[in-house]
């Protein structure tokens, strides 16, 4: 299946990039523990998606489970994440909107939170051409600052979403389940 190939490609690319780049300072080098998790995501659009592209706000929420990390098997486990940003000209037929870095948080299973921002995306937020879709985030504050994660968010529209959107009825939520999420968390040497 085409979607699975893209997910594997994103995962391999993520592992290669995170294992290649380390943050170096005069006194220490940072190694990353790389983890793979499963997530369920929902994107909320305001205003809702219609045939006419508009500027707006998108909020992405996710639940993360089943994380496995290498080489540090005791790396913290994320539980949920929320991120929102403005969109530029997005709609049912809009492809590759411009997304601002936005802001958001990860909540870890012990209740501690971290700040996140979008660093880049391979995204198509319209009803047409949704896959593949990936968001690349940096952890900018709190626990695991300096880490990264990639959300492979294949937000699948239902037939009802597609027909509603194309007939002028706004679509406010798109969801995706059992999606791979890859983490690279700092692990001091």
C-alpha positions as CSV (number, residue, x, y, z in Angstrom):
1,X,0.0,0.0,0.0
2,X,1.4,3.4,-1.0
3,X,0.7,5.0,2.4
4,X,2.6,2.3,4.2
5,X,5.6,2.8,1.9
6,X,5.7,6.6,2.7
7,X,5.4,5.9,6.5
8,X,8.4,3.5,6.3
9,X,10.3,6.0,4.3
10,X,9.6,8.8,6.8
11,X,10.6,6.5,9.6
12,X,13.9,5.5,8.1
13,X,14.7,9.1,7.1
14,X,13.9,10.2,10.7
15,X,16.1,7.6,12.3
16,X,19.0,8.4,9.9
17,X,18.7,12.2,10.5
18,X,18.3,11.9,14.3
19,X,21.3,9.5,14.6
20,X,23.5,11.6,12.4
21,X,23.0,15.0,14.0
22,X,24.1,15.6,17.5
23,X,24.1,18.8,19.5
24,X,27.7,19.6,20.3
25,X,29.1,22.0,22.9
26,X,32.5,22.5,24.3
27,X,31.8,20.2,27.2
28,X,29.4,17.5,26.0
29,X,27.8,15.8,23.1
30,X,24.2,14.7,23.0
31,X,23.2,11.3,21.7
32,X,19.5,10.6,20.8
33,X,17.4,7.7,21.9
34,X,15.1,7.0,18.9
35,X,11.6,5.6,19.5
36,X,8.7,4.5,17.6
37,X,5.1,4.9,18.9
38,X,1.5,4.5,17.7
39,X,-0.8,7.5,17.7
40,X,-4.4,8.6,17.0
41,X,-4.7,12.1,15.7
42,X,-7.5,14.6,15.1
43,X,-7.2,18.0,13.2
44,X,-9.8,20.6,14.0
45,X,-10.3,23.4,11.5
46,X,-11.6,26.9,12.2
47,X,-13.3,27.9,10.0
48,X,-14.3,24.5,8.6
49,X,-12.9,23.4,5.3
50,X,-15.0,24.3,2.2
51,X,-14.4,24.5,-1.6
52,X,-13.3,28.1,-1.2
53,X,-9.8,28.3,0.4
54,X,-9.5,30.6,3.4
55,X,-7.1,31.5,6.1
56,X,-7.8,30.0,9.5
57,X,-6.6,28.0,12.5
58,X,-5.8,24.3,12.7
59,X,-5.4,22.5,16.0
60,X,-3.9,19.0,16.0
61,X,-4.4,16.7,19.0
62,X,-3.0,13.3,19.4
63,X,-2.8,10.3,21.8
64,X,0.5,8.4,21.9
65,X,0.9,4.8,23.0
66,X,3.2,1.8,22.6
67,X,6.5,3.6,22.5
68,X,9.8,1.6,22.1
69,X,13.1,3.4,22.3
70,X,16.6,2.4,21.3
71,X,19.2,2.4,22.9
72,X,17.7,3.9,26.0
73,X,14.8,1.7,26.9
74,X,13.9,3.9,29.9
75,X,13.2,7.1,27.9
76,X,10.1,9.0,29.0
77,X,6.8,8.0,27.3
78,X,4.6,10.8,25.8
79,X,0.9,10.4,26.4
80,X,-0.7,13.3,24.5
81,X,0.2,16.3,22.3
82,X,-1.7,19.4,21.2
83,X,-0.5,21.9,18.6
84,X,-2.1,24.8,16.8
85,X,-1.2,27.2,14.1
86,X,-2.6,29.5,11.5
87,X,-3.2,28.3,8.0
88,X,-2.8,30.2,4.7
89,X,-5.4,29.4,2.0
90,X,-6.6,26.0,3.0
91,X,-9.8,24.2,1.8
92,X,-11.2,21.0,0.4
93,X,-9.1,21.3,-2.7
94,X,-6.1,23.2,-1.3
95,X,-2.8,21.4,-1.3
96,X,0.3,22.2,0.7
97,X,-0.8,25.2,2.8
98,X,1.7,27.4,4.4
99,X,1.8,26.5,8.1
100,X,3.4,28.8,10.7
101,X,5.5,27.1,13.5
102,X,2.6,27.5,15.9
103,X,2.9,26.3,19.4
104,X,1.9,23.3,21.5
105,X,2.7,20.9,24.3
106,X,3.5,17.3,24.9
107,X,2.2,15.8,28.1
108,X,4.3,12.8,29.3
109,X,2.7,9.9,31.2
110,X,3.8,11.3,34.5
111,X,2.0,14.7,33.9
112,X,5.2,16.7,33.0
113,X,4.8,18.9,29.9
114,X,7.1,20.1,27.2
115,X,6.8,22.9,24.6
116,X,6.8,22.1,20.9
117,X,6.9,24.0,17.6
118,X,6.5,22.8,14.0
119,X,9.9,22.9,12.1
120,X,8.6,21.7,8.7
121,X,5.9,19.6,7.2
122,X,5.1,17.5,4.2
123,X,1.4,18.2,4.3
124,X,-1.7,18.4,2.3
125,X,-4.5,19.6,4.6
126,X,-7.3,19.6,2.0
127,X,-9.8,16.8,1.4
128,X,-8.1,15.9,-1.9
129,X,-4.6,14.4,-1.7
130,X,-4.2,13.9,2.0
131,X,-1.5,11.3,2.0
132,X,1.3,11.3,2.9
133,X,1.2,13.9,5.5
134,X,3.9,14.4,8.1
135,X,4.6,17.1,10.7
136,X,8.2,17.5,12.0
137,X,8.3,19.1,15.5
138,X,11.1,20.3,17.8
139,X,10.8,20.1,21.6
140,X,11.8,23.6,22.6
141,X,11.2,23.7,26.3
142,X,10.7,21.5,29.4
143,X,11.5,17.8,29.5
144,X,13.5,16.5,26.6
145,X,14.3,20.0,25.2
146,X,16.4,19.6,22.1
147,X,14.5,16.5,21.0
148,X,12.4,16.0,17.9
149,X,9.4,14.0,16.8
150,X,7.6,13.3,13.5
151,X,3.8,12.7,13.3
152,X,2.7,10.7,10.3
153,X,-0.8,12.1,10.3
154,X,-2.8,10.4,7.5
155,X,-6.0,12.3,8.2
156,X,-8.5,10.2,6.3
157,X,-11.7,12.0,5.2
158,X,-14.9,9.9,5.2
159,X,-17.1,9.8,2.1
160,X,-19.4,12.0,4.1
161,X,-16.6,14.6,4.7
162,X,-15.7,14.7,1.0
163,X,-19.3,15.0,-0.3
164,X,-20.2,17.5,2.4
165,X,-17.1,19.7,1.8
166,X,-17.6,19.7,-2.0
167,X,-21.3,20.5,-1.6
168,X,-20.6,23.6,0.6
169,X,-21.0,22.1,4.1
170,X,-17.9,22.8,6.1
171,X,-15.8,20.0,7.5
172,X,-14.4,20.8,10.9
173,X,-12.6,17.6,12.0
174,X,-10.4,15.0,10.2
175,X,-9.0,12.0,12.1
176,X,-6.4,9.3,11.7
177,X,-5.8,6.1,13.8
178,X,-2.9,3.7,14.4
179,X,-0.4,6.2,12.9
180,X,3.4,5.9,13.4
181,X,5.0,8.6,15.5
182,X,8.8,8.8,15.7
183,X,10.7,10.4,18.6
184,X,14.4,11.3,19.0
185,X,15.0,12.3,22.6
186,X,18.3,13.6,24.0
187,X,20.2,11.0,26.0
188,X,23.5,12.4,27.5
189,X,26.6,10.3,26.9
